Amino acid sequence: MFLSILAFLFVAVVVLPLLSVTVGRLISDDGIESFRNDPVVYKVARKAFVAAQLYRDNPVQRLMAPVGRVVAVTLKPGHCLQPSADVGTQTPSNSMAGRRSFGKASEDPDAAVMREYTAQVRFNTFFGYPIEDVYVECGGDSVSSGP
């Protein structure tokens, strides 16, 4: 009886989490290649995937839903503040309050255009059940778990 309980605990604590991480990453892709036809949207999708991974810094989140997939990239003109010449006078918008920021736009010529896009990254369990959606706005400057 004791050995069966010990075996159950071993499977529940060690084997299932390892399967979750390995099998989940093997059977699903990140969804970025579906945006390959537009270079700017493709860059936004790549940057959104990385920003969403950084946003989910809790090990339990990564264990429960290890597989991320970019499901949508949407053009929303004017939803973000444009970077100004004088960064010291720029104020954050009310919609960005309480959200993490991962830095300002780079010197990339597409950076101003990328700020016009939002992206949605969905994290799934290894069974494909969606657990959490992460929304990336302003070219990766704003990341949140709600739209």
Biotite code that builds the C-alpha atoms (Angstrom):
import biotite.structure as struc

atoms = struc.array([
    struc.Atom([0.000, 0.000, 0.000], chain_id="A", res_id=1, res_name="MET", atom_name="CA", element="C"),
    struc.Atom([2.780, 2.424, 0.932], chain_id="A", res_id=2, res_name="PHE", atom_name="CA", element="C"),
    struc.Atom([4.629, 1.712, -2.331], chain_id="A", res_id=3, res_name="LEU", atom_name="CA", element="C"),
    struc.Atom([1.548, 2.473, -4.427], chain_id="A", res_id=4, res_name="SER", atom_name="CA", element="C"),
    struc.Atom([1.073, 5.819, -2.658], chain_id="A", res_id=5, res_name="ILE", atom_name="CA", element="C"),
    struc.Atom([4.762, 6.616, -3.150], chain_id="A", res_id=6, res_name="LEU", atom_name="CA", element="C"),
    struc.Atom([4.534, 5.685, -6.841], chain_id="A", res_id=7, res_name="ALA", atom_name="CA", element="C"),
    struc.Atom([1.460, 7.898, -7.282], chain_id="A", res_id=8, res_name="PHE", atom_name="CA", element="C"),
    struc.Atom([3.231, 10.830, -5.641], chain_id="A", res_id=9, res_name="LEU", atom_name="CA", element="C"),
    struc.Atom([6.307, 10.298, -7.837], chain_id="A", res_id=10, res_name="PHE", atom_name="CA", element="C"),
    struc.Atom([4.182, 10.325, -10.985], chain_id="A", res_id=11, res_name="VAL", atom_name="CA", element="C"),
    struc.Atom([2.192, 13.364, -9.831], chain_id="A", res_id=12, res_name="ALA", atom_name="CA", element="C"),
    struc.Atom([5.196, 15.415, -8.699], chain_id="A", res_id=13, res_name="VAL", atom_name="CA", element="C"),
    struc.Atom([7.946, 14.400, -11.128], chain_id="A", res_id=14, res_name="VAL", atom_name="CA", element="C"),
    struc.Atom([6.700, 12.625, -14.243], chain_id="A", res_id=15, res_name="VAL", atom_name="CA", element="C"),
    struc.Atom([3.661, 14.751, -15.157], chain_id="A", res_id=16, res_name="LEU", atom_name="CA", element="C"),
    struc.Atom([5.482, 18.103, -14.892], chain_id="A", res_id=17, res_name="PRO", atom_name="CA", element="C"),
    struc.Atom([8.356, 16.769, -17.004], chain_id="A", res_id=18, res_name="LEU", atom_name="CA", element="C"),
    struc.Atom([5.890, 15.522, -19.608], chain_id="A", res_id=19, res_name="LEU", atom_name="CA", element="C"),
    struc.Atom([4.143, 18.872, -19.528], chain_id="A", res_id=20, res_name="SER", atom_name="CA", element="C"),
    struc.Atom([7.325, 20.735, -20.345], chain_id="A", res_id=21, res_name="VAL", atom_name="CA", element="C"),
    struc.Atom([8.830, 18.379, -22.931], chain_id="A", res_id=22, res_name="THR", atom_name="CA", element="C"),
    struc.Atom([5.825, 17.073, -24.839], chain_id="A", res_id=23, res_name="VAL", atom_name="CA", element="C"),
    struc.Atom([4.113, 20.454, -24.888], chain_id="A", res_id=24, res_name="GLY", atom_name="CA", element="C"),
    struc.Atom([7.080, 22.116, -26.536], chain_id="A", res_id=25, res_name="ARG", atom_name="CA", element="C"),
    struc.Atom([7.499, 19.302, -29.050], chain_id="A", res_id=26, res_name="LEU", atom_name="CA", element="C"),
    struc.Atom([3.946, 19.109, -30.377], chain_id="A", res_id=27, res_name="ILE", atom_name="CA", element="C"),
    struc.Atom([3.090, 22.797, -30.709], chain_id="A", res_id=28, res_name="SER", atom_name="CA", element="C"),
    struc.Atom([4.793, 25.707, -32.388], chain_id="A", res_id=29, res_name="ASP", atom_name="CA", element="C"),
    struc.Atom([5.037, 29.352, -31.370], chain_id="A", res_id=30, res_name="ASP", atom_name="CA", element="C"),
    struc.Atom([2.721, 30.610, -34.138], chain_id="A", res_id=31, res_name="GLY", atom_name="CA", element="C"),
    struc.Atom([5.185, 33.224, -35.374], chain_id="A", res_id=32, res_name="ILE", atom_name="CA", element="C"),
    struc.Atom([5.647, 31.670, -38.823], chain_id="A", res_id=33, res_name="GLU", atom_name="CA", element="C"),
    struc.Atom([2.001, 32.310, -39.691], chain_id="A", res_id=34, res_name="SER", atom_name="CA", element="C"),
    struc.Atom([2.835, 36.048, -39.802], chain_id="A", res_id=35, res_name="PHE", atom_name="CA", element="C"),
    struc.Atom([5.784, 35.628, -42.201], chain_id="A", res_id=36, res_name="ARG", atom_name="CA", element="C"),
    struc.Atom([4.036, 37.348, -45.156], chain_id="A", res_id=37, res_name="ASN", atom_name="CA", element="C"),
    struc.Atom([4.330, 40.838, -43.602], chain_id="A", res_id=38, res_name="ASP", atom_name="CA", element="C"),
    struc.Atom([7.818, 41.767, -42.279], chain_id="A", res_id=39, res_name="PRO", atom_name="CA", element="C"),
    struc.Atom([6.591, 44.322, -39.717], chain_id="A", res_id=40, res_name="VAL", atom_name="CA", element="C"),
    struc.Atom([3.866, 42.043, -38.357], chain_id="A", res_id=41, res_name="VAL", atom_name="CA", element="C"),
    struc.Atom([6.417, 39.218, -38.209], chain_id="A", res_id=42, res_name="TYR", atom_name="CA", element="C"),
    struc.Atom([8.749, 41.418, -36.120], chain_id="A", res_id=43, res_name="LYS", atom_name="CA", element="C"),
    struc.Atom([5.870, 42.365, -33.832], chain_id="A", res_id=44, res_name="VAL", atom_name="CA", element="C"),
    struc.Atom([4.964, 38.689, -33.365], chain_id="A", res_id=45, res_name="ALA", atom_name="CA", element="C"),
    struc.Atom([8.561, 37.744, -32.513], chain_id="A", res_id=46, res_name="ARG", atom_name="CA", element="C"),
    struc.Atom([8.944, 40.617, -30.077], chain_id="A", res_id=47, res_name="LYS", atom_name="CA", element="C"),
    struc.Atom([5.545, 39.888, -28.495], chain_id="A", res_id=48, res_name="ALA", atom_name="CA", element="C"),
    struc.Atom([6.450, 36.237, -27.956], chain_id="A", res_id=49, res_name="PHE", atom_name="CA", element="C"),
    struc.Atom([9.670, 37.178, -26.152], chain_id="A", res_id=50, res_name="VAL", atom_name="CA", element="C"),
    struc.Atom([7.965, 39.898, -24.084], chain_id="A", res_id=51, res_name="ALA", atom_name="CA", element="C"),
    struc.Atom([5.187, 37.497, -23.056], chain_id="A", res_id=52, res_name="ALA", atom_name="CA", element="C"),
    struc.Atom([7.749, 34.904, -21.958], chain_id="A", res_id=53, res_name="GLN", atom_name="CA", element="C"),
    struc.Atom([9.514, 37.548, -19.846], chain_id="A", res_id=54, res_name="LEU", atom_name="CA", element="C"),
    struc.Atom([6.210, 38.703, -18.370], chain_id="A", res_id=55, res_name="TYR", atom_name="CA", element="C"),
    struc.Atom([5.455, 35.199, -17.087], chain_id="A", res_id=56, res_name="ARG", atom_name="CA", element="C"),
    struc.Atom([8.282, 35.027, -14.569], chain_id="A", res_id=57, res_name="ASP", atom_name="CA", element="C"),
    struc.Atom([6.501, 32.768, -12.068], chain_id="A", res_id=58, res_name="ASN", atom_name="CA", element="C"),
    struc.Atom([7.826, 29.153, -12.189], chain_id="A", res_id=59, res_name="PRO", atom_name="CA", element="C"),
    struc.Atom([4.364, 27.765, -11.422], chain_id="A", res_id=60, res_name="VAL", atom_name="CA", element="C"),
    struc.Atom([2.923, 29.576, -14.463], chain_id="A", res_id=61, res_name="GLN", atom_name="CA", element="C"),
    struc.Atom([5.659, 28.135, -16.646], chain_id="A", res_id=62, res_name="ARG", atom_name="CA", element="C"),
    struc.Atom([5.065, 24.648, -15.282], chain_id="A", res_id=63, res_name="LEU", atom_name="CA", element="C"),
    struc.Atom([1.267, 24.718, -15.669], chain_id="A", res_id=64, res_name="MET", atom_name="CA", element="C"),
    struc.Atom([1.227, 26.325, -19.123], chain_id="A", res_id=65, res_name="ALA", atom_name="CA", element="C"),
    struc.Atom([4.634, 25.971, -20.775], chain_id="A", res_id=66, res_name="PRO", atom_name="CA", element="C"),
    struc.Atom([3.570, 26.400, -24.383], chain_id="A", res_id=67, res_name="VAL", atom_name="CA", element="C"),
    struc.Atom([3.098, 29.901, -25.804], chain_id="A", res_id=68, res_name="GLY", atom_name="CA", element="C"),
    struc.Atom([1.628, 30.711, -29.196], chain_id="A", res_id=69, res_name="ARG", atom_name="CA", element="C"),
    struc.Atom([1.071, 34.077, -30.892], chain_id="A", res_id=70, res_name="VAL", atom_name="CA", element="C"),
    struc.Atom([-2.568, 33.977, -31.946], chain_id="A", res_id=71, res_name="VAL", atom_name="CA", element="C"),
    struc.Atom([-3.218, 37.530, -33.119], chain_id="A", res_id=72, res_name="ALA", atom_name="CA", element="C"),
    struc.Atom([-1.404, 40.665, -34.213], chain_id="A", res_id=73, res_name="VAL", atom_name="CA", element="C"),
    struc.Atom([-3.694, 43.640, -34.745], chain_id="A", res_id=74, res_name="THR", atom_name="CA", element="C"),
    struc.Atom([-3.058, 47.114, -36.125], chain_id="A", res_id=75, res_name="LEU", atom_name="CA", element="C"),
    struc.Atom([-4.531, 49.781, -33.822], chain_id="A", res_id=76, res_name="LYS", atom_name="CA", element="C"),
    struc.Atom([-3.429, 53.213, -35.055], chain_id="A", res_id=77, res_name="PRO", atom_name="CA", element="C"),
    struc.Atom([-3.000, 55.786, -32.313], chain_id="A", res_id=78, res_name="GLY", atom_name="CA", element="C"),
    struc.Atom([-3.563, 53.437, -29.364], chain_id="A", res_id=79, res_name="HIS", atom_name="CA", element="C"),
    struc.Atom([-0.127, 54.214, -27.972], chain_id="A", res_id=80, res_name="CYS", atom_name="CA", element="C"),
    struc.Atom([1.781, 57.386, -27.299], chain_id="A", res_id=81, res_name="LEU", atom_name="CA", element="C"),
    struc.Atom([4.259, 58.109, -30.037], chain_id="A", res_id=82, res_name="GLN", atom_name="CA", element="C"),
    struc.Atom([7.841, 58.539, -28.834], chain_id="A", res_id=83, res_name="PRO", atom_name="CA", element="C"),
    struc.Atom([8.576, 62.232, -28.629], chain_id="A", res_id=84, res_name="SER", atom_name="CA", element="C"),
    struc.Atom([11.846, 64.045, -29.261], chain_id="A", res_id=85, res_name="ALA", atom_name="CA", element="C"),
    struc.Atom([11.959, 65.131, -25.622], chain_id="A", res_id=86, res_name="ASP", atom_name="CA", element="C"),
    struc.Atom([11.461, 61.904, -23.655], chain_id="A", res_id=87, res_name="VAL", atom_name="CA", element="C"),
    struc.Atom([11.426, 63.810, -20.343], chain_id="A", res_id=88, res_name="GLY", atom_name="CA", element="C"),
    struc.Atom([8.058, 65.407, -21.127], chain_id="A", res_id=89, res_name="THR", atom_name="CA", element="C"),
    struc.Atom([6.362, 62.206, -22.271], chain_id="A", res_id=90, res_name="GLN", atom_name="CA", element="C"),
    struc.Atom([3.644, 61.020, -19.879], chain_id="A", res_id=91, res_name="THR", atom_name="CA", element="C"),
    struc.Atom([2.140, 57.522, -19.805], chain_id="A", res_id=92, res_name="PRO", atom_name="CA", element="C"),
    struc.Atom([-1.439, 57.087, -20.917], chain_id="A", res_id=93, res_name="SER", atom_name="CA", element="C"),
    struc.Atom([-4.107, 55.941, -18.468], chain_id="A", res_id=94, res_name="ASN", atom_name="CA", element="C"),
    struc.Atom([-4.509, 52.644, -20.326], chain_id="A", res_id=95, res_name="SER", atom_name="CA", element="C"),
    struc.Atom([-0.905, 51.737, -19.526], chain_id="A", res_id=96, res_name="MET", atom_name="CA", element="C"),
    struc.Atom([-1.178, 52.267, -15.761], chain_id="A", res_id=97, res_name="ALA", atom_name="CA", element="C"),
    struc.Atom([-0.043, 49.285, -13.721], chain_id="A", res_id=98, res_name="GLY", atom_name="CA", element="C"),
    struc.Atom([1.536, 47.429, -16.625], chain_id="A", res_id=99, res_name="ARG", atom_name="CA", element="C"),
    struc.Atom([5.125, 46.326, -16.877], chain_id="A", res_id=100, res_name="ARG", atom_name="CA", element="C"),
    struc.Atom([7.400, 48.161, -19.241], chain_id="A", res_id=101, res_name="SER", atom_name="CA", element="C"),
    struc.Atom([10.325, 46.487, -20.968], chain_id="A", res_id=102, res_name="PHE", atom_name="CA", element="C"),
    struc.Atom([11.989, 49.586, -22.369], chain_id="A", res_id=103, res_name="GLY", atom_name="CA", element="C"),
    struc.Atom([11.502, 52.220, -25.005], chain_id="A", res_id=104, res_name="LYS", atom_name="CA", element="C"),
    struc.Atom([11.447, 51.820, -28.753], chain_id="A", res_id=105, res_name="ALA", atom_name="CA", element="C"),
    struc.Atom([14.825, 51.063, -30.264], chain_id="A", res_id=106, res_name="SER", atom_name="CA", element="C"),
    struc.Atom([16.594, 52.811, -33.117], chain_id="A", res_id=107, res_name="GLU", atom_name="CA", element="C"),
    struc.Atom([15.022, 50.322, -35.527], chain_id="A", res_id=108, res_name="ASP", atom_name="CA", element="C"),
    struc.Atom([13.300, 52.199, -38.378], chain_id="A", res_id=109, res_name="PRO", atom_name="CA", element="C"),
    struc.Atom([10.235, 49.966, -37.974], chain_id="A", res_id=110, res_name="ASP", atom_name="CA", element="C"),
    struc.Atom([9.990, 50.707, -34.224], chain_id="A", res_id=111, res_name="ALA", atom_name="CA", element="C"),
    struc.Atom([7.551, 53.605, -34.678], chain_id="A", res_id=112, res_name="ALA", atom_name="CA", element="C"),
    struc.Atom([5.382, 51.476, -36.944], chain_id="A", res_id=113, res_name="VAL", atom_name="CA", element="C"),
    struc.Atom([5.575, 48.515, -34.546], chain_id="A", res_id=114, res_name="MET", atom_name="CA", element="C"),
    struc.Atom([4.149, 50.682, -31.761], chain_id="A", res_id=115, res_name="ARG", atom_name="CA", element="C"),
    struc.Atom([0.858, 50.777, -33.676], chain_id="A", res_id=116, res_name="GLU", atom_name="CA", element="C"),
    struc.Atom([0.332, 47.024, -33.220], chain_id="A", res_id=117, res_name="TYR", atom_name="CA", element="C"),
    struc.Atom([-0.998, 44.876, -30.392], chain_id="A", res_id=118, res_name="THR", atom_name="CA", element="C"),
    struc.Atom([-0.414, 41.144, -30.085], chain_id="A", res_id=119, res_name="ALA", atom_name="CA", element="C"),
    struc.Atom([-2.048, 38.336, -28.178], chain_id="A", res_id=120, res_name="GLN", atom_name="CA", element="C"),
    struc.Atom([0.014, 35.383, -26.945], chain_id="A", res_id=121, res_name="VAL", atom_name="CA", element="C"),
    struc.Atom([-1.915, 32.383, -25.601], chain_id="A", res_id=122, res_name="ARG", atom_name="CA", element="C"),
    struc.Atom([-0.308, 29.919, -23.210], chain_id="A", res_id=123, res_name="PHE", atom_name="CA", element="C"),
    struc.Atom([-1.561, 26.333, -23.222], chain_id="A", res_id=124, res_name="ASN", atom_name="CA", element="C"),
    struc.Atom([-1.004, 23.185, -21.208], chain_id="A", res_id=125, res_name="THR", atom_name="CA", element="C"),
    struc.Atom([0.611, 20.265, -22.976], chain_id="A", res_id=126, res_name="PHE", atom_name="CA", element="C"),
    struc.Atom([-2.911, 18.931, -23.607], chain_id="A", res_id=127, res_name="PHE", atom_name="CA", element="C"),
    struc.Atom([-3.657, 22.099, -25.603], chain_id="A", res_id=128, res_name="GLY", atom_name="CA", element="C"),
    struc.Atom([-5.995, 23.605, -23.015], chain_id="A", res_id=129, res_name="TYR", atom_name="CA", element="C"),
    struc.Atom([-5.641, 27.424, -22.984], chain_id="A", res_id=130, res_name="PRO", atom_name="CA", element="C"),
    struc.Atom([-4.693, 28.751, -19.543], chain_id="A", res_id=131, res_name="ILE", atom_name="CA", element="C"),
    struc.Atom([-3.702, 32.394, -19.973], chain_id="A", res_id=132, res_name="GLU", atom_name="CA", element="C"),
    struc.Atom([-3.638, 35.129, -22.600], chain_id="A", res_id=133, res_name="ASP", atom_name="CA", element="C"),
    struc.Atom([-0.942, 37.795, -22.484], chain_id="A", res_id=134, res_name="VAL", atom_name="CA", element="C"),
    struc.Atom([-1.478, 41.035, -24.406], chain_id="A", res_id=135, res_name="TYR", atom_name="CA", element="C"),
    struc.Atom([1.490, 42.992, -25.728], chain_id="A", res_id=136, res_name="VAL", atom_name="CA", element="C"),
    struc.Atom([0.958, 46.601, -26.770], chain_id="A", res_id=137, res_name="GLU", atom_name="CA", element="C"),
    struc.Atom([3.048, 49.534, -27.951], chain_id="A", res_id=138, res_name="CYS", atom_name="CA", element="C"),
    struc.Atom([5.593, 47.431, -29.768], chain_id="A", res_id=139, res_name="GLY", atom_name="CA", element="C"),
    struc.Atom([6.446, 45.414, -26.642], chain_id="A", res_id=140, res_name="GLY", atom_name="CA", element="C"),
    struc.Atom([6.629, 48.331, -24.198], chain_id="A", res_id=141, res_name="ASP", atom_name="CA", element="C"),
    struc.Atom([3.414, 47.334, -22.393], chain_id="A", res_id=142, res_name="SER", atom_name="CA", element="C"),
    struc.Atom([2.571, 43.776, -21.371], chain_id="A", res_id=143, res_name="VAL", atom_name="CA", element="C"),
    struc.Atom([-0.511, 42.713, -19.406], chain_id="A", res_id=144, res_name="SER", atom_name="CA", element="C"),
    struc.Atom([-2.756, 39.751, -18.772], chain_id="A", res_id=145, res_name="SER", atom_name="CA", element="C"),
    struc.Atom([-5.879, 41.660, -19.848], chain_id="A", res_id=146, res_name="GLY", atom_name="CA", element="C"),
    struc.Atom([-6.831, 43.482, -23.044], chain_id="A", res_id=147, res_name="PRO", atom_name="CA", element="C"),
])
